[in-house]
C-alpha cells in the first residue's frame, strides 16, 4: 500500500517535467526559425541566373541601323548579338546587371592576351537603353545586347565612336554594347578571336561568371544565315559558375 501511494503521487510530476522539456525545446526551435527565417527561406526561394546564346534569331539576327538627320534618315544593314539571361530559380531576380569585366584576344601562337585598352563596363539590356533591369520573374528570360556589326561600307557615316579608321573599310568591326560608349573606342573589336568575361548579378543574387567566345573573321554577308555561320559569331564558352 505504501509503495503504491508513492507512485501515484510522483507520476504527475514526471509528466509535467517531460511536457516542460518538450515545450521548451519547441519554443527554442520556433525562436531559432523566427530569427533565421529569411536565411532559411533564401536557401530555397532564391533567383538563379543562367546565360545562353544561339547563332540564330531571336538571340542573333539581322536588323537595321539608321543615321542622318530626320526626316532624311539612311539605313545601314546591321547584325545584333544578344545574350539570353534566364531566371531558373524560385524567386524573382531584382536589379539585374551584366558587366563585361575582361576582354582577351587570341595571339598568333594560340595564347590569350588581355586587351589592355578595354575598359570594364556594363552591357545594355535589349531595346531598353539601360544597364539595370528591374526584374526577371521566375522562369522568365530577358535579352541583353552583347554587340553588333554594321555593314562596313556604312561605318564612316555612323557616330565616330562606332568607327575605327585604322580598320580597312571592307572589314567588319564587332562593337560591344557597353554603356556609356568610351571615347577611346575600346569597345570596338577588329578582326580576330576574342574571349569575353561577363559578370551577371542581381541585388538579391550572388554574381555569376559567363565566358563568351567571339570570332570576327572580318567578312560581311548580307544573308542572315550565311553571316551567322561564316561571319561574326558569338558562343557561350562554358556554363555559368559561381564567383568566389
trRosetta pair geometry for C-beta under 8 A, 3 or more apart (Angstrom, degrees):
i j d omega theta_ij theta_ji phi_ij phi_ji
1 4 5.9 -59 -148 37 28 110
1 5 6.4 31 155 -23 63 108
2 5 5.8 -57 -153 32 31 114
2 6 6.8 31 152 -21 64 103
3 6 5.7 -53 -153 31 36 112
3 7 6.6 33 153 -16 67 105
4 7 5.8 -57 -151 37 34 110
4 8 6.3 34 154 -21 66 109
5 8 5.8 -56 -148 35 30 113
5 9 6.5 23 157 -16 63 109
6 9 6.0 -64 -153 37 29 107
6 10 6.2 14 159 -11 68 115
7 10 6.1 -65 -137 42 28 102
7 11 6.3 43 165 -40 65 103
8 11 6.5 -41 -147 10 24 116
9 12 7.7 -64 180 26 33 99
9 13 7.9 20 141 -7 63 113
10 13 5.6 -62 -162 39 50 116
10 14 6.4 50 148 -24 79 105
11 14 5.8 -59 -152 33 33 111
11 15 6.6 30 156 -17 68 106
12 15 5.7 -56 -149 36 36 111
12 16 6.3 36 156 -20 68 106
13 16 5.8 -55 -149 35 31 112
13 17 6.5 32 154 -20 64 105
14 17 5.8 -54 -151 34 31 111
14 18 6.5 31 152 -19 64 105
15 18 5.7 -55 -151 35 33 112
15 19 6.3 31 153 -17 67 106
16 19 5.7 -55 -146 38 32 110
16 20 6.2 35 153 -23 65 106
17 20 5.6 -53 -148 34 31 114
17 21 6.5 32 153 -19 64 103
18 21 5.8 -54 -153 34 32 110
18 22 6.4 29 152 -16 65 106
19 22 5.7 -54 -146 39 33 111
19 23 6.0 33 155 -19 67 108
20 23 5.8 -54 -143 38 29 111
20 24 6.2 31 156 -21 63 107
21 24 5.8 -55 -147 35 28 112
21 25 6.4 29 154 -19 63 106
22 25 5.8 -57 -151 35 30 111
22 26 6.4 28 154 -17 66 106
23 26 5.8 -54 -146 37 31 109
23 27 6.1 32 154 -20 65 109
24 27 5.7 -56 -147 38 29 113
24 28 6.3 32 153 -23 64 105
25 28 5.7 -53 -149 33 31 112
25 29 6.5 28 154 -16 65 104
26 29 5.8 -55 -150 37 32 109
26 30 6.2 32 153 -19 66 108
27 30 5.7 -54 -145 38 30 112
27 31 6.3 34 154 -23 64 105
28 31 5.7 -53 -149 33 30 113
28 32 6.5 30 153 -18 64 105
29 32 5.7 -54 -149 36 32 111
29 33 6.3 30 154 -17 66 107
30 33 5.7 -55 -146 38 31 111
30 34 6.2 34 153 -22 64 106
31 34 5.7 -55 -149 34 30 113
31 35 6.4 26 154 -17 64 107
32 35 5.8 -59 -149 37 30 109
32 36 6.1 -14 166 18 67 112
33 36 6.6 -77 -135 58 24 82
33 37 5.7 56 161 -77 66 85
33 40 6.8 -27 -143 1 73 158
34 37 5.9 -13 -137 -29 24 115
36 39 4.6 -50 -172 45 84 117
36 40 5.5 88 125 -26 90 97
37 40 5.7 -54 -142 39 32 110
37 41 6.0 33 157 -21 66 108
38 41 5.7 -55 -144 38 28 111
38 42 6.3 31 155 -24 63 107
39 42 5.7 -53 -148 32 30 112
39 43 7.1 39 151 -29 60 97
40 43 5.9 -47 -162 17 35 115
40 44 7.6 7 151 3 62 102
41 44 6.4 -74 -163 47 38 94
41 45 5.2 -27 170 38 81 112
42 45 6.7 -70 -105 68 27 70
42 46 5.2 59 -168 -69 65 115
43 46 7.4 -11 -117 -14 2 122
44 90 6.6 -23 145 47 69 154
45 89 7.9 101 -170 159 39 104
45 90 4.8 -95 -126 98 59 118
45 91 4.6 86 165 -51 80 115
46 89 5.4 -79 102 -168 53 143
46 90 6.8 47 35 48 36 87
46 91 5.3 -25 -115 31 14 122
46 204 7.2 -148 -146 143 81 98
46 205 6.8 133 171 -99 98 83
47 87 5.1 -51 -154 -149 101 112
47 89 4.1 169 -145 49 26 141
47 90 7.9 -129 -81 49 38 43
47 91 5.2 -90 -48 81 69 80
47 92 6.4 -25 -75 129 117 17
47 93 3.6 131 -165 -72 167 86
47 94 8.0 -178 -16 0 149 60
47 136 7.2 101 -148 76 137 99
47 138 7.3 -137 -109 -88 76 74
47 202 5.9 -3 77 49 146 154
47 204 6.3 95 17 95 114 97
47 205 4.7 -73 76 -68 105 129
48 87 6.7 120 63 -163 51 57
48 88 4.8 -52 84 68 108 83
48 89 3.6 134 4 -57 78 96
48 205 7.4 170 -92 -136 27 130
49 85 5.9 -13 -164 -171 103 99
49 86 7.3 143 -154 76 51 43
49 87 6.0 -29 -94 -98 62 63
49 88 7.8 157 -99 18 12 80
49 89 7.8 -29 -39 -10 48 112
49 93 6.1 69 -69 -95 103 162
49 96 7.1 149 -102 -137 139 120
49 136 7.5 84 -105 69 95 150
49 200 5.2 -145 123 131 141 122
49 201 7.8 -154 27 -99 155 18
49 202 6.7 153 -46 -18 133 112
49 205 6.0 110 -13 138 110 158
49 208 5.8 -176 73 32 104 135
49 240 7.1 -156 102 -161 75 171
50 85 7.4 149 75 -157 42 51
50 86 4.8 -26 65 65 94 95
50 87 7.8 166 19 -90 79 16
50 88 5.3 31 -4 -9 125 120
50 240 5.9 -144 -126 10 55 136
51 83 5.5 -17 -158 -179 109 113
51 84 7.0 140 -157 76 54 54
51 85 5.6 -22 -98 -100 75 67
51 86 7.7 173 -84 19 25 76
51 198 7.3 104 -83 84 173 137
51 200 6.1 179 -50 -37 122 159
51 210 4.4 -17 50 -93 149 158
51 236 6.4 164 114 -113 97 131
51 240 5.8 116 21 -62 92 115
52 59 7.7 -91 116 -98 80 144
52 83 7.7 142 70 -166 33 67
52 84 4.9 -26 67 65 83 108
52 86 6.9 13 10 -2 107 117
52 236 6.3 -76 -135 -25 40 151
53 59 5.1 153 -153 -176 64 139
53 60 7.3 71 179 -38 96 102
53 81 7.3 42 -166 178 133 88
53 82 7.2 180 -124 94 101 43
53 83 5.2 -57 -70 -113 114 58
53 84 6.3 163 -83 12 55 83
53 146 7.4 7 -108 -20 151 145
53 212 7.2 29 26 -119 149 112
53 234 6.1 -42 133 111 149 98
53 235 6.7 -167 86 -131 107 32
53 236 5.4 143 33 -39 93 96
54 59 4.8 125 51 30 69 147
54 60 7.1 -134 97 11 52 100
54 84 8.0 2 6 2 85 129
55 59 7.4 -65 -69 87 15 117
55 60 5.3 -26 -142 43 43 146
55 228 4.6 148 172 173 97 108
55 229 7.2 118 143 -77 138 50
55 233 5.6 -13 -107 -141 132 100
55 234 7.6 157 -87 53 87 57
55 235 7.1 -34 -44 -79 106 87
56 59 6.7 56 67 44 49 97
56 60 6.3 49 8 56 11 91
56 61 7.8 38 168 -74 35 80
56 228 6.5 117 -79 148 51 161
57 60 6.9 -100 -72 74 42 46
57 61 3.9 56 -94 -83 93 121
57 224 7.8 -1 -36 170 108 142
58 61 6.2 -36 -142 -23 42 135
58 82 7.3 -32 134 60 75 135
58 143 7.2 -94 124 -73 108 146
59 81 7.4 13 148 -158 77 53
59 82 5.3 -145 -160 69 52 83
59 83 7.6 41 -151 -100 100 17
59 84 5.8 -72 -100 -32 104 107
59 143 7.3 -171 -116 -121 56 114
60 79 6.9 19 -177 177 87 102
60 80 7.0 -166 -140 94 49 54
60 81 5.0 4 -108 -113 96 66
60 82 6.8 -171 -71 24 49 71
60 228 5.5 130 116 -120 129 120
60 233 8.0 13 -139 -133 169 59
60 234 7.1 165 -84 43 130 98
61 79 7.1 -170 100 -147 25 71
61 80 6.3 -8 59 55 69 88
61 224 6.7 -1 -153 -149 58 129
62 77 6.6 -19 -166 -168 107 95
62 78 7.3 139 -159 81 60 41
62 79 5.4 -40 -99 -96 60 75
62 224 4.4 -112 -11 -96 123 103
62 227 7.0 96 -73 50 110 147
63 78 5.5 -35 76 77 74 92
63 79 7.4 129 23 -109 71 26
63 80 5.8 6 18 -5 122 112
64 75 4.9 -26 -167 -162 130 102
64 76 6.6 134 -164 66 72 44
64 77 6.3 -51 -106 -105 69 36
64 78 5.8 113 -139 23 17 99
65 75 7.6 134 72 -161 43 53
65 76 4.6 -28 66 67 92 102
65 77 7.9 2 21 90 81 10
65 78 4.2 83 -19 -40 98 148
65 148 7.5 120 -63 145 125 143
65 150 5.5 -47 25 -108 145 115
65 154 7.6 152 71 120 111 140
65 158 7.0 4 132 -104 137 122
66 73 4.7 -1 -173 -176 116 125
66 74 6.9 152 -154 74 64 42
66 75 5.9 -29 -100 -101 75 58
66 76 7.2 -179 -84 18 25 82
67 73 7.0 135 67 -156 25 75
67 74 5.6 -27 67 61 77 93
67 76 6.5 28 4 -11 108 121
67 154 7.5 159 19 173 134 107
67 157 5.1 141 96 132 151 99
67 158 5.4 -123 -81 -101 146 57
67 159 7.8 -149 -117 -29 115 64
68 72 5.4 -103 155 107 132 76
68 73 4.8 164 65 -126 116 39
68 74 4.7 108 -27 5 133 86
68 157 7.6 -9 -57 170 79 116
69 72 6.0 23 74 56 70 92
69 73 7.8 -147 69 -76 19 58
70 73 6.4 2 -94 -47 58 95
74 154 7.7 -169 125 -141 117 115
74 157 6.7 -42 76 150 139 152
76 150 5.3 18 138 -162 128 109
76 151 5.6 -149 -176 38 86 102
76 154 3.6 167 -124 139 121 164
76 157 7.1 177 -65 71 133 119
76 158 7.1 -63 13 -65 166 107
77 150 7.4 135 87 -158 52 57
77 151 4.5 67 61 -35 93 122
77 154 7.5 149 35 4 64 143
77 222 6.4 -28 175 -127 173 80
78 148 5.7 15 176 175 109 118
78 149 6.8 165 -157 84 63 45
78 150 4.8 -23 -104 -102 92 67
78 151 7.1 -95 -70 -10 53 76
79 148 6.4 169 86 -156 50 68
79 149 4.8 -2 54 54 100 95
79 224 7.7 150 -107 -128 107 74
79 227 5.9 -154 -75 138 150 141
79 228 7.6 -178 -152 -71 139 80
79 231 7.6 132 8 104 166 138
79 232 6.7 160 84 61 140 118
80 126 7.9 100 161 -123 140 108
80 145 6.5 -63 -166 -130 109 98
80 147 7.9 -179 -150 100 53 37
80 148 4.8 -24 -102 -102 64 98
81 145 7.6 93 76 -161 54 61
81 146 4.8 -57 106 63 96 110
81 147 5.2 3 51 60 113 73
81 148 6.8 -172 15 -82 76 44
81 149 7.8 50 -17 -7 108 94
81 214 8.0 111 119 -117 168 109
81 232 7.4 -103 -48 126 136 112
81 234 4.7 90 -177 20 144 137
82 126 5.5 20 -130 -73 134 133
82 143 4.3 11 167 -170 133 114
82 144 6.5 151 -163 70 79 36
82 145 5.6 -45 -105 -100 83 46
82 146 6.3 178 -108 4 24 86
83 98 6.9 150 72 -140 142 162
83 123 7.7 48 26 120 127 161
83 143 7.0 141 73 -156 44 60
83 144 4.7 -23 63 64 98 95
83 145 7.9 -55 19 30 80 1
83 146 5.2 97 -28 -52 97 107
83 198 7.5 60 -94 -64 171 179
83 210 7.6 122 -151 104 140 156
83 212 7.5 -91 -87 -78 120 137
84 141 5.2 3 -178 -176 100 125
84 142 7.6 154 -154 77 57 27
84 143 5.8 -34 -98 -97 61 69
84 144 8.0 178 -84 20 16 76
85 96 6.8 158 128 161 151 142
85 98 6.9 -138 -62 -66 142 123
85 136 6.7 -94 114 -97 103 161
85 141 6.6 155 79 -154 42 68
85 142 5.5 -23 62 64 94 78
85 143 7.6 158 16 -102 79 18
85 144 5.8 44 -14 -9 117 115
85 200 6.4 -179 -123 -149 124 137
86 136 7.8 179 -155 171 23 136
86 139 7.9 -22 -173 -168 95 24
86 140 7.2 -168 -143 103 65 32
86 141 4.3 -28 -93 -95 81 91
87 92 7.1 35 156 -139 166 41
87 93 4.9 -154 -104 -4 130 116
87 136 4.3 152 -28 120 127 111
87 137 6.7 -178 62 94 140 28
87 138 5.7 -106 117 -114 114 35
87 139 6.8 -36 85 6 84 22
87 140 5.9 14 38 55 105 70
87 141 7.7 -165 13 -80 66 45
88 138 8.0 38 -178 -159 12 71
88 139 7.3 65 -119 -90 41 44
89 93 7.3 103 42 -53 124 96
89 138 6.0 -100 88 -118 59 92
89 205 7.8 -165 -6 -101 157 125
90 138 5.8 10 -157 -118 20 143
91 138 6.3 90 24 -65 4 112
91 204 7.3 -78 116 120 128 136
92 135 5.4 -5 173 -162 122 106
92 136 6.7 166 -162 79 72 45
92 137 5.1 -36 -108 -116 99 48
92 138 6.1 -88 -71 -29 55 74
93 96 5.2 56 128 -73 116 114
93 135 6.8 145 79 -156 55 52
93 136 4.5 -1 54 52 107 97
93 202 4.0 -122 -174 -88 98 167
93 204 6.7 -159 -138 63 52 93
93 205 5.5 -23 -128 -14 103 136
94 134 7.0 -30 -150 170 69 52
94 135 5.6 -16 -106 -99 62 76
94 202 5.8 112 59 176 44 111
94 203 4.9 -49 94 46 94 111
94 204 5.4 56 35 7 100 110
95 132 5.5 -21 -154 -167 74 112
95 133 7.5 144 -148 71 22 50
95 134 6.8 -10 -76 -134 51 34
95 202 6.0 127 75 -161 62 68
95 203 4.0 52 54 -24 120 114
96 132 7.2 137 62 -160 42 56
96 133 4.4 -24 59 60 98 105
96 135 7.6 109 -8 -124 106 12
96 136 5.5 26 -27 -10 153 114
96 142 7.5 128 77 57 148 138
96 200 7.5 2 -172 -174 95 83
96 201 7.3 176 -147 95 56 38
96 202 4.6 -27 -93 -94 70 94
96 205 8.0 13 -106 40 85 126
97 122 6.0 -66 -167 -131 105 115
97 131 6.2 30 -132 151 95 84
97 132 5.7 -29 -79 -102 93 67
97 133 7.5 -179 -69 17 42 79
97 200 7.5 180 90 -146 51 45
97 201 5.7 -11 59 64 91 82
97 202 7.4 159 15 -89 69 42
98 122 6.8 106 78 -161 55 71
98 123 4.5 -36 95 46 108 114
98 125 7.9 131 18 -73 112 73
98 144 4.8 76 11 180 153 163
98 198 5.7 -11 -172 -171 92 120
98 199 7.5 156 -158 78 44 49
98 200 5.3 -8 -107 -103 76 78
99 120 6.8 34 168 174 98 98
99 121 7.3 -151 -152 119 71 22
99 122 5.3 -44 -102 -98 71 61
99 123 7.2 -155 -90 1 20 80
99 198 6.8 140 72 -161 44 65
99 199 4.5 -19 63 59 101 99
99 200 7.8 -173 23 -73 71 34
99 201 7.4 -6 6 18 112 105
100 103 6.9 16 168 -51 116 95
100 118 7.9 -89 132 169 118 121
100 120 6.2 -164 97 -146 66 59
100 121 5.8 2 52 61 101 62
100 122 7.5 157 13 -117 78 10
100 123 5.9 94 -30 -49 100 96
100 176 6.6 20 -57 178 172 143
100 178 6.3 -82 29 -92 132 109
100 196 6.2 -43 -141 -173 106 104
100 197 7.3 114 -161 78 58 54
100 198 5.8 -37 -98 -101 55 73
101 120 5.0 10 -136 -129 40 120
101 197 5.0 -54 63 102 97 104
101 198 7.0 152 8 -118 86 19
101 199 5.3 67 -35 -18 121 108
102 114 6.7 -63 -166 -130 104 100
102 118 7.4 105 -154 95 37 133
102 120 6.9 -15 -58 -89 49 100
102 196 7.5 168 90 -153 56 42
102 197 4.3 19 53 39 95 119
103 114 7.5 102 82 -157 51 60
103 115 4.5 -27 98 35 100 124
103 118 4.3 146 37 -74 118 176
103 176 7.7 -109 -81 -50 142 154
103 189 7.3 -130 -176 -88 142 121
103 194 6.0 -17 -169 -168 93 118
103 195 7.4 153 -158 79 45 51
103 196 5.4 -7 -108 -106 77 74
103 197 7.7 -143 -68 20 38 74
104 112 4.2 37 150 176 138 104
104 113 6.1 151 -161 71 87 27
104 114 5.3 -50 -102 -93 82 44
104 115 6.4 -165 -105 -11 23 80
104 194 6.6 147 78 -159 48 63
104 195 4.4 -11 60 57 103 99
104 196 7.9 -159 26 -69 67 36
104 197 7.9 51 -4 -17 100 99
105 112 7.3 147 70 -153 25 62
105 113 5.7 -32 64 65 77 85
105 115 5.5 83 -18 -65 104 98
105 189 7.9 178 -90 -148 109 102
105 192 5.3 2 -154 147 111 141
105 193 6.9 122 -159 78 62 54
105 194 5.5 -32 -98 -100 64 74
105 195 7.9 -159 -71 19 21 74
106 110 6.5 -20 -170 -145 104 32
106 111 7.2 152 -151 78 60 29
106 112 5.9 -38 -93 -95 60 63
106 113 7.7 127 -120 17 13 80
106 192 6.9 177 48 177 78 92
106 193 4.1 -5 23 78 124 111
106 194 7.4 -127 -5 -72 81 27
106 195 7.4 93 -50 -19 85 98
107 110 6.9 -40 71 27 74 20
107 111 4.9 -3 35 59 115 81
107 112 7.6 -163 -2 -88 85 13
107 113 5.2 65 -47 -10 109 121
112 195 5.6 -19 -135 21 134 137
114 118 7.9 -123 174 37 78 113
115 118 4.3 64 98 -14 107 116
115 186 7.6 145 137 -170 114 93
115 189 7.8 -73 -97 -108 166 93
115 194 7.6 -8 -31 -130 133 109
117 184 6.5 -139 -178 138 107 125
117 186 4.5 -152 134 -117 88 107
118 186 4.8 163 -107 163 39 112
118 187 7.4 96 -132 -84 83 43
119 178 7.9 138 80 154 90 163
119 182 5.4 113 31 -64 136 153
119 184 7.5 103 -21 56 122 123
119 186 5.2 103 0 73 85 148
119 187 8.0 -53 44 -55 87 81
121 178 3.9 63 98 -164 133 126
121 179 6.8 172 163 55 115 38
121 180 7.8 -108 -153 46 136 40
121 182 7.3 -146 -51 -37 150 107
121 187 7.4 -49 44 -84 142 114
122 131 3.8 48 132 -152 145 132
122 178 6.6 121 73 -154 43 73
122 179 5.6 -40 83 57 96 88
123 131 7.1 134 74 -130 33 84
123 144 5.4 77 112 165 124 112
123 145 6.2 -165 173 76 101 65
123 146 6.5 -22 -143 -105 144 42
123 176 7.4 -89 -107 172 93 93
123 177 5.7 64 -156 88 82 86
123 178 6.2 -62 -96 -98 51 53
123 179 7.4 86 -169 8 14 89
123 198 7.4 -18 -12 -128 134 117
124 128 7.4 -176 173 66 84 80
124 129 6.5 -15 -161 -122 122 32
124 130 7.1 115 -151 58 75 26
124 131 6.3 -64 -101 -85 52 65
124 144 7.2 156 89 -164 37 73
124 145 4.9 -9 75 47 90 116
124 177 4.7 -92 32 148 107 108
124 178 7.3 157 -23 -142 90 9
124 179 5.0 99 -72 -31 97 119
125 128 4.4 -8 92 46 104 127
125 130 5.5 -18 36 71 112 78
125 131 7.1 160 -10 -117 88 18
125 132 7.9 -69 -15 69 129 15
125 133 5.0 127 -90 -70 154 103
125 142 6.8 -12 -152 150 111 120
125 143 7.4 117 -167 93 66 56
125 144 5.4 -54 -109 -109 55 72
125 145 7.2 119 -175 5 7 84
126 142 7.6 -172 34 168 103 77
126 143 3.9 2 5 100 144 105
126 144 6.3 -135 -23 -101 85 16
126 145 5.2 130 -83 -46 71 85
127 143 8.0 58 9 75 97 113
128 133 7.3 99 68 -100 168 82
129 179 7.9 129 -167 -102 57 146
130 133 7.1 133 99 -74 112 52
130 179 8.0 -123 -162 62 15 173
131 179 5.1 -144 -62 67 111 128
133 136 6.5 43 120 -46 130 92
133 142 6.0 132 -154 116 159 161
133 144 7.9 -98 -36 -83 133 100
136 140 5.4 -159 -176 84 73 105
136 141 7.5 22 -156 -118 117 16
136 142 5.4 -117 -104 -1 108 120
136 202 7.7 -111 28 -92 106 139
137 140 4.4 68 61 -1 82 132
145 148 7.1 -23 -169 -39 115 98
145 177 3.7 -23 119 67 114 165
146 176 6.9 -60 163 -137 57 74
146 177 6.5 104 104 25 12 104
146 196 7.6 120 -163 97 112 160
146 212 6.7 -173 -144 -157 144 174
146 214 7.9 -174 146 -82 128 125
146 234 5.9 160 100 167 153 170
147 174 5.1 40 148 175 147 89
147 175 5.6 162 -161 82 92 44
147 176 4.6 -52 -90 -101 105 42
147 177 5.6 -164 -93 -14 37 81
147 189 7.6 -28 -140 25 159 119
147 214 7.3 37 31 -123 146 148
147 234 7.2 142 41 -59 109 148
148 174 7.9 156 75 -155 23 56
148 175 5.6 -24 62 63 72 98
148 177 6.5 68 -8 -61 94 106
149 172 5.1 13 -161 -171 122 119
149 173 6.8 166 -131 75 76 47
149 174 5.7 -36 -79 -100 98 59
149 175 7.1 158 -85 15 43 82
149 216 7.8 169 -97 -123 132 107
149 220 7.6 -169 147 -108 120 91
149 231 7.5 -173 97 149 162 123
149 232 5.0 150 -42 22 156 156
150 154 5.7 -102 157 78 112 108
150 155 5.8 139 91 -85 118 75
150 158 6.4 86 85 -44 174 151
150 162 7.1 46 10 159 142 126
150 173 7.5 -8 42 57 83 93
150 175 7.5 16 -3 4 96 129
151 154 4.9 63 77 12 94 109
151 155 7.7 -143 94 -38 49 77
151 220 5.8 98 -131 -165 63 150
151 222 7.8 23 -101 -92 120 79
152 155 5.4 -28 -156 -15 44 121
152 168 8.0 10 -170 111 145 68
152 169 5.7 134 156 169 109 51
152 170 5.6 122 102 -140 153 19
152 171 6.0 123 -104 62 149 26
152 172 5.8 -108 -57 -83 104 49
152 173 7.4 117 -102 -1 84 83
152 220 5.7 -139 -2 -32 100 144
153 169 6.7 67 -100 162 52 101
153 170 7.7 21 -64 -101 81 57
154 157 5.4 -60 -173 38 66 114
154 158 6.7 71 135 -35 83 100
155 158 5.8 -55 -158 19 40 114
155 162 6.9 -144 -154 121 79 92
155 163 4.7 129 160 -109 98 104
155 169 7.0 -160 46 -140 120 73
155 173 6.7 91 -119 18 142 124
156 163 6.1 99 -96 -133 39 159
156 169 7.2 -13 -37 -123 113 114
158 162 4.4 -57 121 75 129 133
158 163 6.0 147 66 -41 99 106
159 162 4.7 84 67 2 85 106
159 163 7.7 176 90 -3 48 91
160 163 5.9 -74 -148 44 40 102
161 181 5.1 99 149 129 141 130
161 182 7.8 164 -155 82 116 38
161 183 6.6 -81 -107 -119 109 45
161 185 5.9 -170 -158 -87 61 90
162 173 7.8 144 170 93 66 138
162 175 5.8 -9 -142 -105 82 155
162 181 7.9 -29 -67 -169 73 157
162 188 7.5 141 -155 -87 36 117
163 173 7.4 161 -124 19 43 162
163 188 8.0 78 -162 -109 4 153
164 167 4.5 66 87 0 105 109
164 173 6.1 148 21 -109 108 143
164 185 6.1 158 -82 148 93 146
164 188 5.1 167 -38 126 123 154
164 190 6.6 -92 72 -67 150 109
166 190 7.9 -70 96 -71 93 151
167 171 5.5 -118 171 77 96 116
167 173 5.7 107 98 -75 169 108
167 188 7.8 -125 -21 153 144 126
167 190 4.8 -160 -102 -114 122 119
167 191 7.6 149 -142 -7 106 88
168 171 4.6 80 68 1 93 110
168 218 7.9 43 58 -166 110 122
170 220 7.8 -127 -179 14 60 113
171 190 6.9 39 127 -160 130 90
171 191 5.5 -62 -173 -46 132 115
171 218 4.0 -37 -146 -160 98 100
171 219 7.8 -40 -131 -63 61 33
172 191 7.4 104 61 -76 71 77
172 216 6.0 -139 93 -165 105 102
172 217 7.9 46 41 70 119 56
172 218 5.6 174 33 -150 79 31
172 219 6.6 -29 -4 59 116 18
172 220 5.2 143 -65 -66 109 87
172 231 6.9 77 -12 -169 164 106
172 232 5.9 -122 123 -44 149 118
173 188 5.3 -18 -177 -163 121 101
173 189 7.0 139 -170 66 66 46
173 190 6.0 -35 -113 -96 78 57
173 216 7.7 25 -142 -166 21 149
174 188 7.5 139 75 -161 49 49
174 189 4.3 -26 67 65 101 104
174 190 7.9 -157 24 -66 78 11
174 194 7.7 -139 71 17 147 143
174 214 6.1 149 161 164 169 136
174 216 4.7 -124 -22 -79 119 136
174 232 5.6 154 -84 -142 108 139
175 187 6.1 51 -164 124 66 99
175 188 5.6 -19 -103 -103 73 70
175 189 7.6 -169 -76 21 26 76
176 187 4.2 -121 55 -167 96 93
176 188 7.7 -132 13 -67 79 26
176 189 6.8 73 -32 -14 96 110
176 196 7.7 164 -107 -123 130 143
177 187 7.9 136 -40 179 11 137
178 181 6.3 124 78 -97 84 54
178 182 7.3 -1 92 -11 133 89
178 187 4.9 -140 22 -105 119 136
181 185 7.9 15 167 -103 96 53
181 187 6.1 -95 -141 25 78 147
182 185 6.6 -138 91 -40 85 19
182 186 5.2 -3 71 28 143 96
182 187 6.2 142 30 -17 95 100
185 188 4.9 -8 170 6 95 120
189 192 6.9 -112 172 57 92 103
189 194 5.6 -36 -158 -46 146 154
189 214 6.8 60 108 107 160 139
189 216 6.0 154 118 -4 101 151
190 216 7.0 -174 144 105 26 141
190 218 7.5 22 173 -94 73 96
191 216 5.5 -137 -120 113 36 97
191 217 6.7 6 -143 170 93 19
191 218 3.6 -3 -97 -63 118 111
192 216 6.0 15 47 59 49 98
193 213 7.2 -7 -174 -173 93 92
193 214 7.3 163 -158 88 47 54
193 215 5.2 -10 -111 -110 80 74
193 216 7.6 -170 -79 29 35 64
194 213 7.2 159 85 -158 53 47
194 214 4.4 -10 62 61 105 98
194 215 7.7 -167 25 -74 70 33
194 216 7.3 27 -2 3 109 102
195 211 6.4 -10 -172 -172 95 103
195 212 7.4 156 -158 82 46 49
195 213 5.8 -19 -103 -103 68 69
195 214 7.8 -170 -76 22 22 75
195 237 6.9 31 -138 -56 94 157
196 211 7.2 150 78 -160 49 52
196 212 4.3 -17 62 63 103 100
196 213 7.7 -173 20 -78 78 21
196 214 6.0 41 -12 -8 118 114
197 209 6.5 -19 -168 -163 94 105
197 210 7.7 153 -158 82 48 45
197 211 5.7 -20 -103 -105 66 75
197 212 8.0 -164 -72 24 22 73
198 209 7.0 146 80 -157 54 53
198 210 4.6 -16 63 63 107 91
198 211 7.5 -171 21 -81 78 27
198 212 6.5 47 -12 -8 115 107
199 207 5.0 -11 -174 -167 104 120
199 208 7.4 146 -158 71 56 34
199 209 6.0 -28 -101 -98 62 68
199 243 7.0 23 -132 -61 102 142
200 207 6.9 138 70 -156 38 63
200 208 5.1 -29 65 65 92 87
200 209 7.6 172 18 -88 80 17
200 210 6.1 37 -12 -4 119 112
200 240 7.0 -58 44 -127 128 129
201 205 6.2 -175 -161 89 56 86
201 206 7.0 -72 -128 150 95 24
201 207 4.0 -36 -78 -95 117 70
201 208 7.0 158 -77 15 63 64
202 205 3.9 50 47 30 102 106
205 208 7.7 -38 145 -15 110 104
206 242 6.4 34 104 -152 127 99
206 243 6.7 -150 153 47 100 93
207 243 4.6 -2 93 16 98 141
208 240 4.6 32 156 179 126 116
208 241 6.8 161 -163 75 84 28
208 242 5.7 -51 -110 -103 83 46
208 243 6.3 -150 -105 -16 27 87
209 240 6.6 151 69 -152 43 67
209 241 5.6 -25 58 61 97 80
209 242 7.9 86 14 177 85 4
209 243 5.5 108 -30 -72 103 88
210 236 6.5 -56 -173 -141 108 100
210 237 7.9 135 171 42 65 83
210 238 7.6 -172 -150 71 53 69
210 240 5.3 -37 -77 -95 86 81
211 236 7.4 100 77 -169 57 59
211 237 3.9 -56 105 56 101 125
211 238 5.2 33 43 28 113 95
212 234 5.6 1 -180 -172 118 100
212 235 7.0 153 -157 78 69 34
212 236 6.1 -48 -103 -105 67 45
212 237 6.2 -171 -107 -11 11 95
213 234 7.2 163 83 -152 46 52
213 235 5.3 -17 59 62 95 86
213 236 7.9 56 17 146 81 4
213 237 4.8 105 -27 -73 99 102
214 232 7.3 -2 -174 -170 92 90
214 233 7.3 176 -149 91 51 47
214 234 4.7 -11 -102 -103 81 85
215 232 6.9 176 90 -147 59 46
215 233 5.1 3 52 55 101 89
215 234 7.8 -169 21 -76 64 42
216 232 5.0 4 -109 -110 71 94
217 230 7.3 -62 40 161 150 64
217 231 6.6 -130 44 -145 106 37
217 232 7.3 -147 22 -72 72 50
219 230 6.8 -43 87 132 134 94
219 231 5.5 -124 89 -111 83 77
220 227 7.2 -6 -166 -115 47 108
220 231 6.4 53 -120 -124 27 133
221 226 4.2 -115 157 106 151 108
221 227 4.0 -162 68 -73 99 75
221 230 6.3 75 -25 71 149 106
221 231 5.0 -141 16 -45 102 125
222 227 7.4 -167 55 -49 6 121
223 226 4.1 57 83 19 112 112
223 227 6.3 173 83 -17 55 87
224 227 5.8 -59 -144 36 26 110
224 228 6.3 15 164 -10 64 110
225 228 6.2 -62 -146 41 26 103
225 229 6.2 15 157 -11 63 116
226 229 5.8 -67 -146 44 29 106
226 230 5.5 -25 177 27 72 112
226 231 7.1 72 125 -15 68 102
227 230 7.0 -70 -116 57 18 74
227 231 4.0 -23 -158 23 62 138
227 232 7.2 -5 173 36 88 74
228 231 6.9 -13 -49 50 19 95
228 233 6.5 93 -170 -99 52 88
229 233 7.6 29 -135 -76 12 127
236 239 7.9 59 147 -84 124 35
238 241 7.1 -8 123 -22 118 109
